[in-house]
Amino acid sequence: MDSPPSSGEHRAVRPSWTCEDCGSLWPCPERRASLLEEYAFDRLALLVFMSGLFAAAIDDFHQHNIDGGSDLYERFLGWARPSYQRDGLLWSP
């Protein structure tokens, strides 16, 4: 049986939270890049959005007894935080 074609949008497959297109842990590098572009002028909105997904992932991992790893914060939120080195900003939270 053939698998359905990928969407090219690098969406999360739940409850494993892997990428439907590349199989990497979600958000994969491609999805992170597209989210940074989409939320380029509203990083706070990106962090709020990703916080909701972070909570959903924790719930999925708990309900399905999946080891999500020890780096969930970095995986879902750490990369999205502005930093001087990455974004040329004058501060870093």
C-alpha positions, 0 to 999 in steps of 0.5 A: 500500500502506497503512503499518501503524498507529502504536503510539503508543509512539514506538519506534525504527525501526532502523537509522535510529533515527527514531521510528515514530510522528512520524518525528523522530530517536529518542528524540523529545520524546514518548519522552523525556518518557515515559522520564523519567516511567517512570524518575522514581525511578531515573535511573541505570537510565534512563542505563544503559538509554539507554547500551545503546541509544546503543551499538546506534545507533552500531553500526547507523550504522557497519554501515549507513554512516549519518551519525548526526550529531555530537550522538549523546551529547546525543541519547541520554544528555545529556537524561537526566542530572539537572540542577539547573535541570531537575529541582530537584536540588542537583547536576549530574554 
